[in-house]
Amino acid sequence: MRSPLLTDNDVPSGFRRIGVVVPVYGHSRFAVEAVKSACEQMLATPHVVAVVDDGCPNPETQHALTACRARYPGRVISLRQRNGGLSAARNTGVRTLLGLFPDTDAIFFLDADNRLENYALAAYAAALGAEDGAGWAFPDVHAFGLTPMVDGVDVRETTLADSALRHRRGNISEAGSLVRSEVFRAGVFYDETMKFGLEDWDFWLSAREAGFHGVRVTDPGFLYRVRPESMVAQSRRQTDEIMAGMQRKHSDLFARSAILADEHEEAPRFLMADLETGEIRATSDPLLPGRTLTLREAATLFEKHLSGIHEHDVPPVLVAHHGRAAADMESPQHLRSLFFEALAEPLSGPHILSIRAADHASRFVGDTRRARKDIEAAEALIALIPLNELSRLAFERPKRPGLALVRDVTRVEHWSLPTLEQVPPFQGHVGHKRRIARLSALLRPFTRASQARPLHHASRFYRGPIVKDVRELMADDLCGYAPFKPFPFIARGRERCLVAVAPASLADEALQDAFGRFCERLSRAGLRLSLALDGQTANPAFARAARAADFENILLDPVPAPPPSDFGFMGSDIPVQDPSKHARLMALARGHDALITFGITDFLPFAGEAKGDKIFTILALDDILVERDAVRGRDPVTVTAAYEHAHHVIAAGVKARKALANCGVPSSRLVPTEALAFTIKSRLAR
């Protein structure tokens, strides 16, 4: 078979020689087919085939390999080693080829029970050579053998493009791939301790950690034999155990910050549409620019998703916003928190946030029957629309889809933000009719796309990770079973700190000054701070805490503070976990790399869980907190001593350190407040 896309003059640029490694253990008849297909490639670039006999005891295998050497003299190198497994055999083949032929620029891995069309290596090399920086070229799998297709072959796609996010939840790169020699020279080889399958998945993850990525070959000519006793079939019985081991091994790749950053790049959660300017961007963080799209491009993306929901991803939530406070991000400290709170409950239908100015931050839920009036009165407006709602509108075909959507609003939230007082009046303010007209203009292309009839290729199957499932599973990994998903904090670098403080710790000017100095010291060190205040945000302490330092995020707390729940310890009342706040506070903590509690806060009982979740936990106890006994009925030193095991570090003043040492807190856990920023940066840099 010859690919119509390639000619005899196609010489892959940059490749002086290509090697093929064929590990063999049994299956002598299949092995002959594999070696024959590798040797008879229509490729102008020189190539050599290394066949590695992994200590196979069957004499038929050795006879078959001898026949292959005789039939293809000078092209086949036959090696034999003590049985070490598939990974060891592949590594032996790679090292032999690179040692004998230093000009080998790429190596292909062909298992003994698979085979290649005669144009395959040229197709792989063309794809790999066309993309600078790609470390390997991977195929769609043309499966034969035990397949359901009438003609005996079906095409199994694992991804339409390389994806680091999908690769964490499933192997999107078949072992039958062409790998640049630079990957091996960077020290990436197969893990020879993995003998139960999925070693190729582990190899690709190692290559990603080394800075490489893959490129898809759309017409690879790679034939994969499906049989019941294959290693892949056996490895599925131990997938969970193997996967857990790979996550521990590749901890940097599975780190929270790396996952959220890749999600933002590859599978963003929001389509942010500005009703004033018409700009649309795909992002997982409302404060990051993301990818800019035209309305036509966004609708086309939605149409592709409908025709292939597994292959094509689209952000699940359309965010239509209007007004300077929403469009121009004039209140950026609060915007992430607004999204966090608005999506705390499952988004079952259209959801409207109306934002106004006030002297404090607060929130209340309004009447959905007044949604149209709220749209008119809001100084800033944010509408959250699940894209599946647009499919429903497509069947109804309303003349004004914006109005139809507003009539079906399931939740209205009113927010008052103090920072809006500093925003000049929005000159482009328009009434609800104009806003609904603009919303209708935004929705029409999406509803038309919903009316398109999906088309599917009869002989192609998508077998790779589905982005929707990947997004949900990753969120579960990051936030446990917390309902606060998606999580809009995209961490860039490991220096984001959540600073929690209680109103009682800001009761007077002296305490406020101490908290301000504490936060300013962290800010000067380059740490990125978020502020979380216990209790109702209407408390005057909110404004005082917000002014204390330059916070990147101000996390609103609309949940009423419950009655205190304590137990006795060394003559003092010790706070315990509040189940009603568990999911929310832990989800907030997981969006940061460090959790710092200034004095006694609602976060204190959750510090142990955060510590176990690989969050750097710090308890800050300033001398003035000890002197003023800021939390009535509780001795801060005793409470700190009770929770010292839940913190990596306790930052305290001179008097506080002495008092804590007298309570039995190890000196190794105590650091001066002045050295805290250095301690955090040193720890997070590891």
Residue pairs with C-beta under 8 A, 6 or more apart in sequence:
1 117
1 118
1 119
1 221
2 42
2 118
2 119
3 117
3 119
3 122
3 123
3 219
3 221
5 123
5 219
6 42
6 119
6 122
6 123
6 126
8 42
8 44
9 44
10 44
10 122
10 126
11 44
11 45
12 18
12 45
12 122
12 125
12 126
12 128
12 129
13 129
14 105
14 129
15 45
15 105
15 106
15 125
15 129
16 45
16 46
16 103
16 104
16 105
17 45
17 46
17 47
17 48
17 101
17 103
17 104
17 105
18 43
18 45
18 46
18 47
18 104
18 105
18 106
18 107
18 108
18 121
18 125
18 178
19 47
19 48
19 49
19 50
19 93
19 94
19 97
19 101
19 104
19 106
19 107
19 108
20 38
20 47
20 48
20 49
20 50
20 107
20 108
20 109
20 110
20 121
21 50
21 52
21 89
21 90
21 93
21 94
21 97
21 107
21 108
21 109
21 110
22 31
22 34
22 35
22 38
22 49
22 50
22 51
22 52
22 93
22 110
22 111
22 112
23 52
23 54
23 86
23 89
23 90
23 93
23 111
23 112
24 31
24 51
24 52
24 53
24 54
24 56
24 61
24 65
24 89
24 112
25 53
25 54
25 55
25 56
25 61
25 83
25 86
25 89
25 112
26 56
26 58
26 61
27 61
27 112
27 113
28 58
28 60
28 61
28 63
28 64
29 64
30 112
30 113
30 225
31 51
31 61
31 64
31 65
31 112
31 113
32 64
32 67
32 68
33 115
34 110
34 111
34 112
34 113
34 114
34 115
34 116
35 49
35 51
35 65
35 68
35 72
35 76
36 68
36 71
36 115
37 110
37 115
37 116
37 117
37 118
37 120
38 49
38 108
38 110
38 116
38 121
39 49
39 68
39 71
39 72
39 75
39 76
40 118
41 47
41 116
41 118
41 119
41 120
41 121
41 122
42 118
42 119
42 122
43 121
43 122
43 125
45 125
47 75
47 121
48 75
48 76
48 77
48 97
48 101
48 104
49 72
49 75
49 76
49 77
50 77
50 79
50 93
50 96
50 97
51 65
51 68
51 76
51 77
51 78
51 79
52 79
52 80
52 81
52 89
52 90
52 92
52 93
53 61
53 62
53 65
53 78
53 79
53 80
53 81
54 81
54 83
54 84
54 85
54 86
54 88
54 89
55 80
55 81
55 82
55 83
55 84
56 62
56 83
62 80
65 78
66 78
68 76
68 78
69 76
69 78
77 96
77 97
77 100
79 92
79 93
79 96
81 88
81 89
81 92
84 192
85 192
85 194
85 195
86 111
86 190
86 195
86 199
86 231
87 190
87 191
87 192
87 194
87 195
87 199
88 190
88 192
90 109
90 190
91 189
91 190
91 192
93 107
94 107
94 184
94 189
97 104
97 107
98 104
98 181
98 184
98 185
104 181
105 180
105 181
106 125
106 128
106 178
106 179
106 180
106 181
107 178
107 179
107 181
107 184
108 121
108 124
108 176
108 177
108 178
108 179
109 175
109 176
109 177
109 179
109 200
110 116
110 176
111 175
111 176
113 225
113 227
113 230
114 176
114 222
114 223
114 224
114 225
115 223
115 225
116 221
116 222
116 223
117 221
117 222
117 223
118 221
119 221
120 220
120 221
120 222
121 178
123 217
123 219
123 220
123 221
124 137
124 139
124 177
124 178
124 217
124 220
125 137
125 178
127 137
127 215
127 216
127 217
127 218
128 134
128 136
128 137
128 178
128 180
128 215
130 215
131 215
133 212
133 213
134 162
134 180
134 212
134 213
134 214
134 215
135 179
135 180
135 182
135 183
135 207
135 210
135 212
135 213
135 214
136 173
136 177
136 178
136 179
136 180
136 183
136 204
136 207
136 212
136 214
136 215
137 177
137 178
137 214
137 215
137 216
137 217
138 158
138 162
138 172
138 173
138 174
138 177
138 214
138 215
138 216
138 217
139 174
139 176
139 177
139 216
139 217
139 220
139 222
140 155
140 156
140 157
140 158
140 216
140 217
140 218
140 220
140 222
141 155
141 156
141 157
141 158
141 174
141 176
141 222
141 224
141 463
142 153
142 154
142 155
142 156
142 220
142 221
142 222
142 223
142 224
143 153
143 154
143 155
143 156
143 223
143 224
143 225
143 226
144 152
144 153
144 223
144 224
144 225
144 226
145 152
145 225
145 226
145 227
146 226
146 227
146 228
147 153
147 154
147 226
148 154
149 459
153 223
153 459
154 459
154 460
154 461
155 459
155 460
155 461
156 224
156 460
156 461
156 462
156 463
157 311
157 460
157 461
157 462
157 463
157 464
158 170
158 171
158 172
158 173
158 174
158 462
158 463
158 464
158 465
159 166
159 172
159 216
159 311
159 464
159 465
160 216
160 311
160 312
161 216
162 172
162 213
162 214
162 215
162 216
163 172
163 266
164 208
164 213
164 253
164 262
164 266
165 259
165 262
165 263
165 266
165 267
165 467
165 470
165 474
166 172
166 266
166 464
166 465
166 467
166 470
167 173
167 204
167 205
167 208
167 465
168 205
168 253
168 254
168 259
168 470
168 474
169 465
169 469
169 470
169 473
169 474
170 464
170 465
171 198
171 200
171 201
171 204
172 214
172 464
172 465
173 200
173 201
173 204
173 214
174 200
174 222
174 224
175 200
176 222
176 224
177 214
179 207
180 212
182 212
183 207
183 210
183 212
186 210
186 211
186 212
187 210
188 203
188 206
188 207
188 210
188 212
189 203
190 199
190 200
190 202
190 203
191 199
191 202
191 203
191 206
191 249
194 202
194 242
196 231
196 234
196 235
196 238
196 242
197 231
197 232
197 234
197 235
197 236
197 238
197 242
198 235
198 239
198 242
198 243
198 246
201 246
202 246
202 249
202 250
204 214
205 246
205 250
205 253
206 250
208 253
209 250
209 252
209 253
227 233
235 242
247 254
252 258
254 477
256 478
256 491
256 590
256 614
257 491
257 492
257 493
257 494
257 593
259 474
259 477
259 478
260 284
260 478
260 487
260 489
260 490
260 491
261 490
261 491
261 492
263 269
263 284
263 471
263 474
263 490
264 283
264 284
264 285
264 288
264 290
264 490
266 313
266 467
267 284
267 313
267 315
267 467
267 470
267 471
268 282
268 283
268 284
268 290
268 291
268 315
269 283
269 284
269 315
269 316
269 317
269 471
269 486
269 488
270 282
270 283
270 284
270 286
270 315
270 317
270 318
270 319
270 339
271 280
271 281
271 282
271 293
271 298
271 314
271 315
271 317
271 318
271 319
271 387
272 280
272 281
272 282
272 283
272 286
272 290
272 319
272 321
273 279
273 280
273 295
273 298
273 318
273 319
273 320
273 321
273 442
274 280
274 321
274 322
274 327
275 320
275 321
275 322
275 327
275 435
275 438
275 439
275 442
276 322
276 323
276 327
276 428
276 438
277 327
278 295
279 292
280 292
280 293
280 294
280 295
280 297
280 298
281 289
281 290
281 291
281 292
281 293
282 290
282 291
282 293
282 298
282 315
283 289
283 290
283 291
284 290
284 486
284 488
284 490
285 336
285 488
285 489
285 490
286 319
286 329
286 335
286 336
286 339
286 488
287 329
287 332
287 335
287 336
288 490
293 301
295 442
295 445
296 445
298 445
298 446
299 445
299 446
299 448
299 449
300 449
301 312
301 314
302 314
302 387
302 390
302 446
302 449
302 450
303 449
303 452
304 312
304 314
305 312
305 313
305 314
306 391
306 449
306 450
306 452
306 454
307 452
307 454
307 455
307 456
308 454
308 456
308 462
309 466
309 468
310 462
310 464
310 466
311 462
313 467
313 468
314 387
315 387
316 386
316 387
316 388
316 468
317 343
317 347
317 384
317 385
317 386
317 387
318 384
318 385
318 386
318 387
318 390
318 446
319 382
319 383
319 384
319 385
320 382
320 383
320 385
320 439
320 442
321 327
321 380
321 381
321 382
321 383
322 380
322 381
322 435
322 438
323 355
323 378
323 379
323 380
323 381
323 426
323 429
324 330
324 380
324 423
324 424
324 426
324 428
325 331
325 355
325 379
325 380
325 417
325 420
325 423
325 426
326 335
326 355
326 380
326 381
326 382
327 380
329 335
330 419
330 420
330 422
330 423
331 355
331 417
331 419
331 420
331 423
333 419
333 546
333 551
333 552
333 553
333 554
334 361
334 415
334 417
334 419
334 553
334 554
334 556
336 488
336 489
336 553
337 553
337 554
337 555
337 556
338 353
338 355
338 382
338 415
338 556
339 488
340 484
340 487
340 488
340 489
340 555
340 587
340 588
341 363
341 413
341 556
341 558
342 351
342 353
342 382
342 384
342 413
343 384
343 484
343 485
343 486
343 488
344 483
344 484
344 584
345 411
345 483
346 483
347 384
347 386
348 386
348 410
349 386
349 389
349 408
349 409
349 410
349 411
350 383
350 384
350 385
350 386
350 389
350 405
350 406
350 408
350 409
350 410
351 383
351 384
351 385
351 409
351 410
351 411
351 412
351 413
352 371
352 374
352 375
352 381
352 382
352 383
352 384
352 406
352 409
352 411
352 412
352 413
353 381
353 382
353 383
353 384
353 413
353 415
354 366
354 374
354 375
354 377
354 378
354 380
354 381
354 412
354 413
354 414
354 415
355 378
355 379
355 380
355 381
355 382
355 414
355 415
355 416
355 417
355 420
356 377
356 378
356 379
356 380
356 414
356 415
356 416
356 417
356 420
357 379
357 416
357 417
357 418
357 420
357 421
357 423
358 416
358 417
358 418
358 420
358 421
359 418
359 421
359 543
360 416
360 418
360 537
360 538
360 539
360 540
360 542
360 543
361 415
361 416
361 417
361 418
361 537
361 538
361 542
361 554
361 556
362 415
362 416
362 536
362 537
362 538
362 558
363 413
363 414
363 415
363 416
363 537
363 556
363 558
364 413
364 414
365 411
365 412
365 413
365 414
366 374
366 412
366 413
366 414
367 412
368 409
368 410
368 411
368 412
370 412
371 406
371 407
371 409
371 412
372 406
372 432
372 436
373 432
374 412
374 414
375 381
375 406
375 432
375 435
375 436
376 431
376 432
376 435
379 420
379 426
379 429
380 420
380 426
381 435
383 405
383 439
385 405
387 446
389 405
389 408
390 443
390 446
390 447
390 450
391 450
393 401
393 404
393 405
393 443
393 447
393 450
394 447
394 448
394 450
394 451
396 404
397 447
398 404
400 436
400 437
400 440
401 439
401 440
401 443
401 444
401 447
402 435
402 436
402 437
402 438
402 439
402 440
402 441
402 442
402 443
403 436
403 440
405 439
405 443
406 436
406 439
415 556
418 542
418 543
418 546
471 486
472 485
475 485
475 486
475 487
478 487
478 590
479 485
479 487
479 586
479 587
479 590
480 583
480 586
481 583
482 583
482 584
482 586
482 587
483 583
484 583
484 584
484 587
484 588
485 587
487 587
487 590
487 591
489 496
489 530
489 553
489 591
489 592
491 591
491 592
491 593
493 528
494 593
494 684
494 685
495 526
495 527
495 528
495 593
495 680
495 681
495 684
496 527
496 528
496 530
496 552
496 591
496 592
496 593
496 594
497 522
497 527
497 528
497 529
497 530
497 592
497 593
497 594
497 595
497 596
497 680
498 529
498 530
498 532
498 555
498 588
498 589
498 591
498 592
498 594
498 595
498 596
498 603
499 519
499 522
499 529
499 530
499 531
499 532
499 551
499 596
499 598
500 532
500 533
500 534
500 595
500 596
500 597
500 598
500 601
500 602
500 603
501 515
501 531
501 532
501 533
501 534
501 545
501 597
501 598
501 599
501 601
502 533
502 534
502 535
502 599
502 600
502 601
502 602
502 631
503 533
503 534
503 535
503 539
503 541
503 542
504 599
504 600
504 630
504 631
504 632
505 511
505 515
505 598
505 599
505 600
505 601
505 625
505 630
505 631
506 512
506 515
506 541
506 544
506 545
507 541
507 628
507 630
508 628
510 624
510 628
511 624
511 625
511 628
511 630
512 544
512 545
512 548
514 622
514 624
514 625
515 545
515 548
515 598
515 622
516 547
516 548
516 549
518 598
518 620
518 622
518 673
519 529
519 548
519 549
519 551
520 548
520 549
521 673
521 674
521 676
521 677
522 529
522 549
522 596
522 676
522 677
522 680
523 529
523 549
523 550
524 677
525 677
525 678
525 680
525 681
526 681
527 594
527 677
527 680
527 681
528 552
529 549
529 550
529 551
529 552
529 553
530 551
530 552
530 553
530 554
530 555
530 591
530 592
531 545
531 546
531 549
531 551
531 553
531 554
531 555
532 555
532 557
532 588
532 601
532 603
533 539
533 541
533 542
533 545
533 555
533 557
534 557
534 561
534 601
534 602
534 603
535 557
535 561
535 602
536 557
536 558
536 560
536 561
537 556
537 557
537 558
546 554
555 588
559 580
559 581
559 584
561 602
562 578
562 580
562 581
564 573
564 575
565 575
565 576
565 578
566 573
566 574
566 575
566 576
566 634
567 573
567 574
567 576
568 574
569 638
569 639
569 642
570 638
570 641
570 642
570 663
571 635
571 638
572 634
572 635
572 638
572 639
572 642
573 633
573 634
574 634
574 638
574 639
574 642
574 643
575 600
575 602
575 604
575 605
575 634
575 639
576 605
577 605
577 606
578 602
578 605
581 602
582 606
585 602
585 603
585 606
586 606
586 609
586 610
586 613
589 595
589 603
589 606
589 610
589 613
589 615
590 610
590 613
590 615
592 615
593 615
593 616
593 684
594 615
594 616
594 617
594 618
594 680
594 683
594 684
595 603
595 607
595 610
595 615
595 616
595 617
595 618
596 618
596 619
596 620
597 603
597 604
597 607
597 618
597 619
597 620
598 620
598 622
599 620
599 621
599 622
599 625
599 630
599 631
599 636
600 630
600 631
600 634
600 636
600 639
603 610
604 619
604 639
604 643
604 646
605 643
607 617
607 619
607 643
607 646
607 647
608 643
608 645
608 646
610 617
611 617
611 646
611 647
611 648
616 648
616 649
616 680
616 683
616 684
617 646
617 647
617 648
617 649
618 647
618 648
618 649
618 650
618 651
618 676
618 680
619 640
619 643
619 644
619 647
619 649
619 650
619 651
620 650
620 651
620 652
620 673
620 676
621 636
621 637
621 640
621 650
621 651
621 652
621 653
621 656
621 660
622 652
622 653
622 656
622 673
623 652
623 653
623 654
623 655
623 656
624 653
625 636
625 656
626 636
626 637
626 653
626 655
626 656
626 659
627 655
629 635
629 636
630 636
631 639
637 656
637 659
637 660
637 663
638 663
640 650
640 652
640 660
640 663
640 665
641 660
641 663
641 664
641 665
644 650
644 660
644 665
644 666
644 669
647 669
648 669
648 683
649 669
649 670
649 671
649 676
649 679
649 683
650 660
650 665
650 669
650 670
650 671
651 671
651 672
651 673
651 675
651 676
651 679
652 660
652 670
652 671
652 672
652 673
653 672
653 673
654 672
657 670
657 672
660 670
661 667
661 670
671 679
